[in-house]
Amino acid sequence: MAATSSASGLVTIAEQSGYQRTGRYEEVERLCPAFQKAWPAQVRCFEFGRSPEGRPMLALAASADGTLDAASARSKQRPVVLMQGGIHSGEIDGKDAGFLALREMLEGRAAKGALARATFVFVPVFSVDGHERFGRWNRPNQVGPEEMGWRTNAQNLNLNRDYTKADAPEMHAMLRLLNEWDPVLYVDLHVTDGAEFEHDVSYNVTPTLAGDSDLVRNASSLRDELLKRMTAHGSLPLDFYPSFVRDDDPQSGFVDGVGPAWFSQQYWALSNRIGVLVETHSWKDYPTRVRITRNSIISMMELATQHADAWLKAARVADERASKIGGSSVALVYGNTDRVQTVEFRGYEYTREPSAVSGALMTRYNNKRPQIWRIPLRNEVIPTVSVNAPKGGYIVPAAYAQWVGEKLALHGVASSVIRQGVAKTDVEAFRATSVKLSAATFEGHTRAVVEGDWKVEQQAIPAGSLFVPIAQPKAHLAMTLLEPKDPDSYLSWGFFNTSFERKEYMEAYVAEAVAEEMLKKDPAVKKEFERRLADDPKFATDPGARLDFFYQRSPSWDTRFNLYPVYRVAQPVE
């Protein structure tokens, strides 16, 4: 091994200051190549992207045997563990703890043998522009460091809401990194907000509540062993995110469920791998939080040394199973059941009293008086939205093929361009019967919630359309992105909102003439119209709705209105 860290200049500003301060991003730019210089055979520093403000996004790969690129790791079937700090750059524990843990592993002082078994890829700061929006008051409900970065990137995007829609340049870079290295374990290092209590760290490990059976078993075992190790280190770890059901009310308890795929750990579970969200508690001081994060990193690397082969095997089996889901029922959304257990939670004595400032009932904690709270936890889940996967795959018409294809490629979802168009063929098409748009934007998008069903009809498939096979390892992710009722689909994120806007119309005087002609010549339409008048008073008293009744049945009606421009097919299309 190389010289000691002090001689190599690898001690962070955080460590030098007793973890009162954290360095600016220039420190990452200095330390990354310095680690490579100190351990040239075991460390590689590399840039994997550029931020919107032009900063380099840096990562370090570390391995005892010099397996320092993704191709080598793949050819050797070597497990990869990827950990990242600073996706929310105010929550910067992961950067300083990661440099410390990496240095200790390279010096042989921690997780001995881990780097001989697995390649460790470390991204010190994901949101590098957010990191440089530095200030003392960026995290008012967090104890230290003295200054820190900001929650969002320079485009005001929250990167931990961007995994599926992939708007941010930083996310493009991260998705390419994930698909290049294919880590069997992906760890996202955060600091939680919330109430005051004694517990100092929580771990959301996926998939544990639902998913492929082998992966669930392995992820659950990792979670349980991690909790034991962290307890032995003196922590009070939790296996769920400690956010109250009702904000600021401890007695409302907690819910642990299957979160949306816009979160890092849930996204990676859809790729048949294990994801871990680490959340130290914001009311612990910075030295304590960095120590806990360092212990978490070392513990997971030690577990990788013991169990990485089993994780890789489970991932391969899950890939194979995912490739065969065509035609079967697949859960898209999970909800919690009414089953409640009472947990003993290490909190503090508190009072609930009206606030003279806000007028609301406020909780005030006395952190000098620990108290056991007996409060409810709901953590049993069942599918609430399920669909049958297409037997063949999805068709994205040519007009949308380019941008959808680019997005799918970022996710590692396979697709191919259809060279020979088809004039008419049977497909499953989804026509929305109800569309509700969000009242306000979320992450820059007007989100959509639709009702409707897939039904067989004939549609043209133009040359240049995209075919997305269901028979692929990332089938579950493909369904998340393309099924209209999935809350993380492109439709739900509002990418297809123009499909639900009426663009053409019929003047009233024209509609009057069309209606009169239809009433004369089409008894079925006449009968249906008269029934609507008798049964629907709102319709009967709405002149526009009455004329629209006939417009929708005329040849002038836009047959693409409310048609989701993605189809499903029973057979592959070339």
DOTOR-637334 format. One record per residue (C-alpha): residue number from 1; y, x, z. Coordinates in pm, whole numbers, plus 50000, padded with zeros to 5 digits. Each point is the difference from the previous one (the first is absolute). Layout:
// DOTOR-637334
{NUM,{Y,X,Z}};
...
END
This chain:
// DOTOR-637334
{1,{50000,50000,50000}};
{2,{50364,50102,49957}};
{3,{50249,50117,50258}};
{4,{50111,49779,50286}};
{5,{50236,49712,49934}};
{6,{50293,50164,50177}};
{7,{49974,50306,49777}};
{8,{49965,49779,49694}};
{9,{50304,49787,50085}};
{10,{49800,49678,50006}};
{11,{50136,49850,50320}};
{12,{50195,49680,49931}};
{13,{50347,49920,50127}};
{14,{49834,49723,50201}};
{15,{49777,50248,50178}};
{16,{50284,50246,50055}};
{17,{50211,49725,50159}};
{18,{49726,49872,50228}};
{19,{49968,49700,49767}};
{20,{50352,49882,50060}};
{21,{50101,50039,49636}};
{22,{49834,49983,49659}};
{23,{50091,50211,49698}};
{24,{50163,49887,49679}};
{25,{49799,49986,49678}};
{26,{50098,50356,49914}};
{27,{49760,50102,50276}};
{28,{49711,49836,49813}};
{29,{50110,50183,49685}};
{30,{49987,50326,50198}};
{31,{49681,49942,50199}};
{32,{49785,49874,49714}};
{33,{50005,50330,49801}};
{34,{50005,50198,50327}};
{35,{49663,49851,50100}};
{36,{49862,50095,49659}};
{37,{50135,50354,50037}};
{38,{49846,50035,50347}};
{39,{49659,49866,49889}};
{40,{49988,50054,49621}};
{41,{49625,49942,49976}};
{42,{50001,49686,50219}};
{43,{50327,49819,49922}};
{44,{50174,49880,49686}};
{45,{50352,49857,50001}};
{46,{50075,49774,49705}};
{47,{50250,49746,49873}};
{48,{49857,49661,49905}};
{49,{50315,49808,49906}};
{50,{50377,49970,50015}};
{51,{50205,49756,50203}};
{52,{50270,49777,49847}};
{53,{50260,50251,50126}};
{54,{49812,50290,49844}};
{55,{49831,50154,50305}};
{56,{49653,50154,49963}};
{57,{49715,49807,50163}};
{58,{49782,50268,50156}};
{59,{49643,50009,50125}};
{60,{49769,50264,50144}};
{61,{49628,50025,49928}};
{62,{49798,50196,50256}};
{63,{49637,50105,49985}};
{64,{49803,50284,50159}};
{65,{49810,50075,49679}};
{66,{50294,49974,49762}};
{67,{49925,49652,49862}};
{68,{50368,49933,49943}};
{69,{50018,49775,49692}};
{70,{49866,49654,49932}};
{71,{49772,50104,49714}};
{72,{49821,50256,50216}};
{73,{49962,49754,50285}};
{74,{49854,49745,49760}};
{75,{49755,50244,49839}};
{76,{49880,50117,50343}};
{77,{49981,49641,50128}};
{78,{50216,50124,50283}};
{79,{50162,49737,50224}};
{80,{50378,49984,49997}};
{81,{50214,49877,50290}};
{82,{50360,49919,49905}};
{83,{50261,49945,50271}};
{84,{50368,49920,49953}};
{85,{50308,49993,50219}};
{86,{50337,49843,49945}};
{87,{49924,49700,49783}};
{88,{50262,49859,50238}};
{89,{50201,50315,50059}};
{90,{50152,49891,50328}};
{91,{49642,49999,50128}};
{92,{49956,50370,49944}};
{93,{49731,50096,50256}};
{94,{49748,50066,49724}};
{95,{50203,50278,49839}};
{96,{50035,50215,50311}};
{97,{49654,49917,50136}};
{98,{49842,50067,49662}};
{99,{50148,50347,49964}};
{100,{49889,50080,50355}};
{101,{49645,49868,49946}};
{102,{49964,50178,49666}};
{103,{50113,50330,50148}};
{104,{49756,49966,50291}};
{105,{49711,49920,49766}};
{106,{50078,50300,49780}};
{107,{50025,50225,50303}};
{108,{49663,49874,50123}};
{109,{50146,49851,50318}};
{110,{49923,49634,49926}};
{111,{49745,49790,49809}};
{112,{49789,50309,49943}};
{113,{49793,49968,49685}};
{114,{50194,49699,49872}};
{115,{50157,50187,49709}};
{116,{49660,50141,49911}};
{117,{49865,49649,49959}};
{118,{50295,49807,49852}};
{119,{50314,50072,49804}};
{120,{50310,49890,50186}};
{121,{50293,49879,49789}};
{122,{50322,49961,50198}};
{123,{50319,49831,49880}};
{124,{50260,50085,50267}};
{125,{50258,49747,49877}};
{126,{49931,49719,49753}};
{127,{50348,49845,49993}};
{128,{50195,50324,49951}};
{129,{50333,49837,49910}};
{130,{49971,49767,50300}};
{131,{49935,50308,50212}};
{132,{50335,50146,49897}};
{133,{50192,49688,50097}};
{134,{50019,50168,50339}};
{135,{50163,49852,50309}};
{136,{49985,49958,50376}};
{137,{49983,49620,50001}};
{138,{49757,49933,49715}};
{139,{49728,49882,50243}};
{140,{50174,49826,50293}};
{141,{49670,49894,50159}};
{142,{49838,50345,49986}};
{143,{50021,50289,50248}};
{144,{50075,50317,49802}};
{145,{50032,50224,49817}};
{146,{50375,50050,50027}};
{147,{50050,49919,49630}};
{148,{49762,49858,49745}};
{149,{49980,49851,49651}};
{150,{50020,49643,49873}};
{151,{49736,49729,49954}};
{152,{50040,49951,49624}};
{153,{50034,50224,49697}};
{154,{50325,50063,49810}};
{155,{49944,49680,49798}};
{156,{49969,49803,50327}};
{157,{49629,49940,49938}};
{158,{49756,49997,50289}};
{159,{49719,50220,49867}};
{160,{49747,49838,50232}};
{161,{50055,49673,49817}};
{162,{49965,50159,49656}};
{163,{49635,50097,49961}};
{164,{49903,49718,49767}};
{165,{50323,49927,49810}};
{166,{50077,50376,49973}};
{167,{50373,49979,49928}};
{168,{50113,50328,50157}};
{169,{49975,50339,49826}};
{170,{49860,50137,50326}};
{171,{49720,49743,49990}};
{172,{49917,50093,49641}};
{173,{49958,50358,50120}};
{174,{49791,49898,50301}};
{175,{49767,49777,49798}};
{176,{49942,50282,49753}};
{177,{49929,50234,50293}};
{178,{49754,49754,50157}};
{179,{49814,49943,49677}};
{180,{49990,50371,49920}};
{181,{49861,50104,50340}};
{182,{49812,49677,50087}};
{183,{50003,50060,50378}};
{184,{49713,49840,50184}};
{185,{50241,49967,50295}};
{186,{50370,49921,49955}};
{187,{50216,50015,50314}};
{188,{50357,49868,50027}};
{189,{50194,50131,50302}};
{190,{50261,49760,50147}};
{191,{50189,49901,50316}};
{192,{49988,49635,50098}};
{193,{50286,49786,50129}};
{194,{49959,49725,50253}};
{195,{49976,49926,50370}};
{196,{49980,50248,50284}};
{197,{49648,50064,50131}};
{198,{49774,50286,50109}};
{199,{49780,50029,49689}};
{200,{50115,50298,49796}};
{201,{49824,49973,49664}};
{202,{49823,49745,49783}};
{203,{49760,50041,49709}};
{204,{49946,49749,49722}};
{205,{49687,50117,49822}};
{206,{49894,49830,49678}};
{207,{49770,49848,49905}};
{208,{49872,49884,50338}};
{209,{50059,49624,50014}};
{210,{49884,49924,49643}};
{211,{49879,50189,49695}};
{212,{49700,50190,49869}};
{213,{49734,50008,50271}};
{214,{49931,50375,49988}};
{215,{50369,50085,50001}};
{216,{50065,49757,50286}};
{217,{49725,50162,50204}};
{218,{50130,50353,49938}};
{219,{50365,49908,50053}};
{220,{49915,49818,50322}};
{221,{49809,50303,50126}};
{222,{50295,50227,49916}};
{223,{50234,49766,50189}};
{224,{49778,49987,50308}};
{225,{49948,50376,50013}};
{226,{50370,50062,49945}};
{227,{50086,49772,50292}};
{228,{49755,50191,50224}};
{229,{50142,50337,49901}};
{230,{50358,49890,50050}};
{231,{49915,49849,50339}};
{232,{49848,50335,50097}};
{233,{50330,50161,49895}};
{234,{50178,49779,50256}};
{235,{50132,49733,49762}};
{236,{49980,49623,50038}};
{237,{49903,49910,49642}};
{238,{49977,49656,49841}};
{239,{49794,49889,49702}};
{240,{50254,49741,49882}};
{241,{50371,49997,49920}};
{242,{50177,49883,50319}};
{243,{50249,49751,49859}};
{244,{50038,49674,50191}};
{245,{49923,49670,49829}};
{246,{50338,49877,50118}};
{247,{50261,50272,49996}};
{248,{50098,50124,50348}};
{249,{49746,49777,50179}};
{250,{49706,50194,50151}};
{251,{49807,49687,50093}};
{252,{49973,49903,49632}};
{253,{49750,50284,49961}};
{254,{49886,50175,49686}};
{255,{49833,49931,49666}};
{256,{49795,50263,49819}};
{257,{49925,49903,49642}};
{258,{49955,50124,49645}};
{259,{50348,50094,49888}};
{260,{50146,49990,49650}};
{261,{49920,50276,49753}};
{262,{50362,50114,49987}};
{263,{49916,50198,50319}};
{264,{49852,50348,49955}};
{265,{49678,49959,50197}};
{266,{49912,49659,49855}};
{267,{50079,50119,49647}};
{268,{49764,50294,50033}};
{269,{49721,49779,50135}};
{270,{50020,49804,49671}};
{271,{49912,50329,49828}};
{272,{49679,50018,50205}};
{273,{50121,50274,50230}};
{274,{50102,50018,50367}};
{275,{50364,49963,50100}};
{276,{50159,50060,50340}};
{277,{50344,49893,50118}};
{278,{50106,50207,50302}};
{279,{50284,49856,50208}};
{280,{50129,50194,50299}};
{281,{50213,49791,50233}};
{282,{50374,50031,49947}};
{283,{50085,49985,50372}};
{284,{49806,50320,50072}};
{285,{50214,50312,49967}};
{286,{49978,50224,49695}};
{287,{49800,50283,50161}};
{288,{49743,49746,50119}};
{289,{49979,49828,49662}};
{290,{49961,50326,49806}};
{291,{49723,50110,50237}};
{292,{49819,49668,49954}};
{293,{50038,50017,49622}};
{294,{49874,50359,50000}};
{295,{49699,49891,50209}};
{296,{49936,49715,49756}};
{297,{50004,50234,49700}};
{298,{49768,50251,50165}};
{299,{49763,49727,50120}};
{300,{49968,49849,49654}};
{301,{49940,50340,49843}};
{302,{49728,50063,50258}};
{303,{49844,49664,49914}};
{304,{50019,50089,49631}};
{305,{49801,50314,50077}};
{306,{49723,49787,50148}};
{307,{50005,49688,49784}};
{308,{50158,50078,49664}};
{309,{49665,49995,49819}};
{310,{49932,49649,50129}};
{311,{50352,49889,49903}};
{312,{49954,50135,49648}};
{313,{49663,49830,49964}};
{314,{50143,49668,50120}};
{315,{50290,50035,49756}};
{316,{49765,50060,49706}};
{317,{49784,49702,50096}};
{318,{50311,49783,50030}};
{319,{50114,50117,49654}};
{320,{49666,49897,49856}};
{321,{50004,49661,50170}};
{322,{50358,49935,49890}};
{323,{49900,50065,49639}};
{324,{49756,49707,50024}};
{325,{50219,49724,50146}};
{326,{50050,49823,49666}};
{327,{49924,49628,50038}};
{328,{49973,50013,50380}};
{329,{50231,49849,50259}};
{330,{50260,50248,50126}};
{331,{50231,49951,50299}};
{332,{50363,50072,49918}};
{333,{50167,49894,50323}};
{334,{49874,49990,50358}};
{335,{50130,49805,50295}};
{336,{49921,50001,50370}};
{337,{49776,49743,50157}};
{338,{50088,49816,50320}};
{339,{49767,50225,50199}};
{340,{50197,50168,50278}};
{341,{49902,50271,50243}};
{342,{50200,50102,50303}};
{343,{50084,50369,50016}};
{344,{50132,50210,50285}};
{345,{50307,50171,49863}};
{346,{50184,50284,50176}};
{347,{50356,49868,50016}};
{348,{50288,50002,50244}};
{349,{50138,49746,50240}};
{350,{50249,49781,49817}};
{351,{50223,49698,50031}};
{352,{50097,49736,49745}};
{353,{50353,49869,50041}};
{354,{50281,49856,49786}};
{355,{50235,50256,49849}};
{356,{50375,49958,50049}};
{357,{50047,50188,49672}};
{358,{49764,49831,49755}};
{359,{49924,49680,50188}};
{360,{49629,50061,49936}};
{361,{49723,50052,50252}};
{362,{49968,50379,50036}};
{363,{49729,50224,50144}};
{364,{50108,50279,50231}};
{365,{49745,50268,50093}};
{366,{49982,50213,50312}};
{367,{49828,50315,49877}};
{368,{49976,50130,50354}};
{369,{49746,49732,50089}};
{370,{49684,49999,49782}};
{371,{49821,49668,49981}};
{372,{49678,49875,49841}};
{373,{50068,49713,49763}};
{374,{49713,49760,49933}};
{375,{50100,49866,49659}};
{376,{49830,49848,49694}};
{377,{49876,50196,49699}};
{378,{49875,49836,49682}};
{379,{49806,50243,49781}};
{380,{49732,49795,49824}};
{381,{50069,49939,49631}};
{382,{49864,49777,49726}};
{383,{50089,49973,49630}};
{384,{50275,49747,49933}};
{385,{50037,50058,49625}};
{386,{49698,50088,49789}};
{387,{49939,49998,49625}};
{388,{49708,50073,49773}};
{389,{50056,50332,49828}};
{390,{50003,49983,49619}};
{391,{49667,50097,49846}};
{392,{50159,50220,49737}};
{393,{50353,50084,50110}};
{394,{50365,49924,49937}};
{395,{50207,49987,49683}};
{396,{50368,50090,50016}};
{397,{50172,49879,49679}};
{398,{50174,50263,49789}};
{399,{50351,49895,50108}};
{400,{49923,50115,50355}};
{401,{49738,50265,49929}};
{402,{50221,50307,50017}};
{403,{50153,49957,50344}};
{404,{49684,49851,50153}};
{405,{49794,50282,49850}};
{406,{50236,50260,50145}};
{407,{49981,49838,50343}};
{408,{49621,49976,49991}};
{409,{49974,50365,49898}};
{410,{50203,50099,50306}};
{411,{49743,49820,50214}};
{412,{49704,50158,49822}};
{413,{49889,49659,49869}};
{414,{49824,50040,49665}};
{415,{50118,49807,49694}};
{416,{49987,50032,49623}};
{417,{50214,49883,49708}};
{418,{49850,49732,49776}};
{419,{50036,50126,49643}};
{420,{49878,49693,49812}};
{421,{50173,49674,50083}};
{422,{49829,49659,50019}};
{423,{50166,49684,49867}};
{424,{49836,49762,50246}};
{425,{49731,50047,50260}};
{426,{49882,49845,50325}};
{427,{50166,50149,50309}};
{428,{50069,49891,50353}};
{429,{50372,49923,50028}};
{430,{50202,49930,50313}};
{431,{50270,49733,49975}};
{432,{50221,49959,50304}};
{433,{50031,49646,50132}};
{434,{50248,50110,50266}};
{435,{50228,50304,50022}};
{436,{50201,50087,50310}};
{437,{50243,50292,49981}};
{438,{50123,50180,50310}};
{439,{50345,49898,50118}};
{440,{50101,50366,50039}};
{441,{49880,50320,49839}};
{442,{49747,50220,50175}};
{443,{49997,50368,49904}};
{444,{50215,49906,49702}};
{445,{49760,49730,49874}};
{446,{50017,49624,49989}};
{447,{49646,49926,50106}};
{448,{49798,49708,49863}};
{449,{49727,49782,50149}};
{450,{49805,49794,49750}};
{451,{49742,49724,50003}};
{452,{49761,49939,49715}};
{453,{49652,50087,49874}};
{454,{49825,50202,49737}};
{455,{49875,49774,49717}};
{456,{49835,50075,49669}};
{457,{50223,49959,49696}};
{458,{50057,50169,49667}};
{459,{50261,50272,49969}};
{460,{50088,50268,49749}};
{461,{49949,50364,50100}};
{462,{50243,50212,49798}};
{463,{49918,50356,49902}};
{464,{50151,50234,50256}};
{465,{49897,49782,50292}};
{466,{49838,50163,50301}};
{467,{49645,49951,50124}};
{468,{49937,50071,50370}};
{469,{49625,50008,50070}};
{470,{49872,49858,50326}};
{471,{49709,50245,49986}};
{472,{50181,50295,50158}};
{473,{50021,50158,50346}};
{474,{50354,49867,50054}};
{475,{49906,49642,49918}};
{476,{50132,49870,50333}};
{477,{50335,50169,49943}};
{478,{50013,49864,49645}};
{479,{49949,49648,50136}};
{480,{50271,50052,50263}};
{481,{50246,50095,49729}};
{482,{49904,49737,49742}};
{483,{49879,49691,50186}};
{484,{50298,49760,50019}};
{485,{49927,49877,50353}};
{486,{49974,50345,50154}};
{487,{50321,50069,50198}};
{488,{50010,50354,49858}};
{489,{49950,49905,49635}};
{490,{50260,50074,49738}};
{491,{50054,49625,49972}};
{492,{50065,49970,50375}};
{493,{50245,50289,49984}};
{494,{50199,49812,49735}};
{495,{49921,50216,49696}};
{496,{49907,49687,49801}};
{497,{50271,49761,50120}};
{498,{50130,49941,49647}};
{499,{49668,49830,49920}};
{500,{50101,49723,50238}};
{501,{50347,49940,49856}};
{502,{50066,49728,49740}};
{503,{50183,50150,49704}};
{504,{50007,49716,49745}};
{505,{50104,49639,50043}};
{506,{50031,49669,49818}};
{507,{50332,49816,49986}};
{508,{49992,49658,50166}};
{509,{50075,49807,49684}};
{510,{49720,50184,49821}};
{511,{49759,49938,50286}};
{512,{50088,49629,49990}};
{513,{49896,49981,49636}};
{514,{49683,50203,50057}};
{515,{49908,49777,50295}};
{516,{50049,49679,49805}};
{517,{49777,50132,49720}};
{518,{49726,50110,50242}};
{519,{50004,49665,50182}};
{520,{49948,49824,49666}};
{521,{49722,50223,49870}};
{522,{49809,50126,50305}};
{523,{49853,49731,50229}};
{524,{49865,50259,50243}};
{525,{50344,50153,50055}};
{526,{50151,49651,50034}};
{527,{49742,49907,50263}};
{528,{50053,50321,50199}};
{529,{50379,49960,49986}};
{530,{49984,49643,50127}};
{531,{49765,50105,50281}};
{532,{50240,50277,50110}};
{533,{50288,49749,50002}};
{534,{49801,49766,50223}};
{535,{49853,50260,50236}};
{536,{50280,50255,50033}};
{537,{50342,49857,50104}};
{538,{50163,50343,49990}};
{539,{49885,50048,49642}};
{540,{50103,49646,49906}};
{541,{50359,50057,50113}};
{542,{50042,50348,49843}};
{543,{50113,49981,49634}};
{544,{49945,50371,49946}};
{545,{49644,49990,50133}};
{546,{49920,49699,49781}};
{547,{50122,50175,49686}};
{548,{49825,50321,50104}};
{549,{49673,49805,50018}};
{550,{50014,49956,49623}};
{551,{50140,50345,49925}};
{552,{49700,50158,50172}};
{553,{49766,49802,49778}};
{554,{50182,50078,49677}};
{555,{49919,50285,49759}};
{556,{50331,50162,50098}};
{557,{49887,50073,50353}};
{558,{49971,50370,50090}};
{559,{49627,50048,50062}};
{560,{50068,50337,50164}};
{561,{50215,49850,50276}};
{562,{49826,50061,50336}};
{563,{49725,50195,49823}};
{564,{49925,50324,50183}};
{565,{49987,50262,49724}};
{566,{49676,50158,50117}};
{567,{49664,49857,49899}};
{568,{49644,50043,50121}};
{569,{49700,50045,49773}};
{570,{49625,49983,50047}};
{571,{49921,50296,49774}};
{572,{50163,50339,49937}};
{573,{50250,50007,49714}};
{574,{50060,50306,49782}};
END
